[in-house]
Amino acid sequence: MTLMLASVQNRNEAEIVLQAGADIIDLKDPLRGALGAADIPQITDVVDFVSGRRPVSAACGELGGDLQALRARVEEVAATGVDFIKIGFLPSSRIGADAQALADIAGRKRLIAVVFADHRYEENVMTSFAKAGFYGVMLDTDDKSKGRLLDHIPPDRISDFVAQGQRHGLMTGVAGSLEAPDIPRLLPGKPDFLGFRGALCEGLSRNADLDAEATAKIRALIPGERPAEKTPSVDLELLAARGYFPDAAEDNLGTDQIFVRDFVLPVDIGAYSFEHGKKQKVRFDVTADVLRLTRDPKDMHHIVSYDLIMDGIRAIVSRGHVDLVETLAEQAAAFILENPRVARVVVRVEKLELGPGGVGVQIERKRESARLSKPLRVVAAKAEGGRKVV
């Protein structure tokens, strides 16, 4: 289960996110940067207010040239009683050594290493954090003026980051000016938490005050523990796991269709030897029948975004060479049907460079109906594969 981390500046904002149901309450000063450290009295005040009802984290800024100053700051924040301490790491050949220099603190407190999507790091950075005993790792953006997380990294690479962190036994989270439409695109990657600040604030400004209504909307998009009220003819366990529940008063809503047309990508494809090592233009057309949740859709919670279709196709194409358009079509259909609200999908895949027009295949695939014989209760996820969860 993916948790919601909400960044706050003070006790008043902590009360807003606590009431909204945030899973982790995070202290930072947004005026001081991506990981601006809050003042110690503010951290202490929030820790006392929350009083164990939720885990509390706090940012300690970014590691610069003065490691001893950072150690002193981390120890000072640790003394407040927070559950997690976030430390930013900029690209450096010393990341491994610097992380190891904090290993003694990592043995006593849950340290979260933060890396930034708008910088490039060495491939072994996860190993360095895991060896030093860090509890988790988080992907964020450093310069907020240069775009959101998804402006720097596509969803499939974010999923790879999450999977890599979890393979190292690290609690792995994602942040970076995330907005409501990003949530359904990131949930399939199963991050341990998603972090928010600007999306919770008035006018989406991270430096503004938190807004209770905006916070509630974000919370509603991230699945939590909720009872199921009915059992429609879809895979209800998956549906519940993602937090989607039709209104009990609105029965027999049927389906809507979402579609992506003329989506063209360069693809490594072809069974002939002359087709290997050369990308060809391939066009994808997809239509999906999705379960309706309400007669009056108003926010991302009520819909299935076409971004999910395009994200999935990009991820499949990025895996490397495939011989057959049929393979691409089957993989795309299987990915789209992983969403529990998709009942049927039609996928058309065409190679555009082998003839006067397109040549390819069109397939139709449906979800098998599934009903539960007893009421469903969603419980908190347990640790999987040795990774750490709250």
C-alpha positions, -999 to +999 in steps of 0.1 A: +000+000+000+013+034-009+013+060+019+007+097+017+035+120+030+024+156+036+049+183+042+040+210+067+056+241+082+040+242+116+015+228+140-015+244+123-007+227+091+000+195+108-035+196+122-049+200+087-031+170+072-037+149+103-075+154+100-073+147+063-057+113+069-021+118+058+000+088+067+033+106+074+036+142+085+068+159+073+084+190+086+102+214+062+106+251+055+098+255+018+114+290+017+148+273+024+147+251-006+136+216-016+147+201+017+147+233+038+152+225+074+124+237+098+135+253+130+139+229+160+110+245+181+086+240+151+097+203+148+093+198+186+059+214+186+046+192+158+060+160+174+043+169+206+010+177+189+010+145+168+019+125+198+025+092+180-007+092+160+013+093+128+050+090+120+067+124+118+096+131+095+118+162+092+141+175+065+177+184+074+188+201+042+213+190+016+248+176+023+273+202+012+310+204+020+306+205+058+298+169+069+303+177+106+278+205+105+253+182+089+260+155+115+253+181+142+221+191+126+209+155+122+216+148+159+197+179+168+167+169+148+169+133+161+167+146+196+132+160+189+118+125+186+109+124+149+105+090+133+123+098+100+151+122+091+155+133+054+189+142+041+196+155+006+225+141-014+238+161-044+258+142-071+294+136-058+321+109-059+319+111-021+283+099-017+293+065-006+318+078+019+295+105+032+267+080+036+290+057+055+300+086+078+264+087+089+261+050+095+264+053+133+234+076+133+216+053+108+219+026+134+199+046+158+175+067+137+156+061+105+175+081+079+160+088+045+184+097+017+170+121-009+183+122-045+171+146-071+157+139-106+172+170-120+207+157-113+226+126-125+240+101-101+263+071-103+245+038-107+256+023-073+240+051-052+213+028-038+240+003-027+258+031-009+227+040+011+218+004+019+254-004+031+254+026+054+222+014+070+198+040+057+162+032+063+149+046+030+155+066-002+133+093-018+133+107-053+125+145-054+133+176-075+159+201-064+152+232-084+114+237-082+116+264-109+127+238-136+096+216-136+079+188-119+092+153-113+075+139-145+091+167-165+125+151-157+118+114-156+090+093-172+068+070-151+085+038-162+119+051-150+104+062-117+090+027-113+125+013-120+138+036-092+112+024-068+119-013-076+156-008-072+153+008-039+129-018-026+153-046-038+179-030-016+155-032+014+149+005+014+116+022+020+113+041-013+092+072-019+086+097-047+080+135-046+087+165-067+059+190-072+034+162-077-002+171-086-034+151-086-031+137-122+003+123-113-011+100-087-027+073-108+003+074-131+027+067-102+006+042-082+012+012-105+049+014-096+040+007-060+061+033-042+060+031-004+050+067-002+042+097-023+052+131-010+033+164-014+036+201-006+024+224-034-006+203-043-019+207-008-015+245-008-036+274-019-031+280-056-007+250-058+020+273-044+044+254-021+052+286-002+015+293+005-005+281+034-020+246+033-056+243+021-078+217+038-100+211+007-069+206-016-054+182+010-086+161+012-087+158-026-051+144-027-058+121+002-089+107-016-067+097-047-044+075-027-059+042-015-063+037+022-081+012+044-118+015+035-147-010+037-162-023+004-199-016+001-207-037-030-193-063-053-195-053-090-185-076-117-149-066-116-119-078-096-130-062-064-099-070-044-078-050-069-104-023-070-103-020-032-066-020-031-065+011-052-092+028-033-120+029-059-156+023-047-187+029-067-213+050-049-238+026-033-267+047-045-256+045-081-261+010-095-258-003-130-236+026-142-221+006-171-188+016-187-173+045-206-146+044-232-113+061-231-090+060-261-056+070-274-053+075-312-024+078-335+002+074-308+035+070-327+068+059-312+101+047-325+103+010-317+130-017-320+108-042-338+110-068-365+117-105-371+140-100-401+177-095-395+177-062-414+151-049-389+174-054-359+193-024-345+170+000-364+140+017-349+108+019-369+078+041-364+049+022-349+014+036-344-008+025-314-045+030-312-062+019-280-098+019-268-106+008-232-140+002-216-138+014-180-162+009-151-180+041-142-180+051-105-205+080-106-229+098-129-211+131-121-173+127-124-155+157-109-120+147-101-092+122-108-107+097-084-136+092-107-118+085-139-091+063-156-066+086-173-055+081-208-020+089-195-019+054-180-023+039-215+006+060-230+028+055-199+023+017-202+031+016-240+062+038-234+074+014-207+068-017-229+087-001-258+116+009-236+123-028-226+141-034-259+137-053-292+106-074-300+101-094-331+063-092-335+036-065-335+014-092-319+038-093-289+035-055-285-003-057-287-006-085-261+018-068-237-001-035-240-035-051-235-022-070-205-008-039-189-040-019-194-061-047-180-041-046-148-062-016-139-091-031-121-116-007-136-108-017-172-133-044-184-123-046-221-095-032-243-089-031-280-053-026-291-042-018-327-005-018-335+008-008-369+043-007-384+044+024-406+075+018-427+068-015-444+044-007-472+022+020-486+002+023-454+003+006-421+006-032-415-001-047-382-026-064-359-057-055-338-067-075-308-095-074-282-091-087-247-115-087-218-113-090-180-127-122-165-155-114-141-148-120-105-171-118-075-163-122-039-182-147-018-177-127+014-173-091+024-139-076+017-118-060+043-087-042+032-058-044+057-025-026+058+002-041+036+029-062+052+066-060+043+073-076+009+106-090-003+125-078+027+117-041+021+108-018+050+074-003+055+060+019+082 
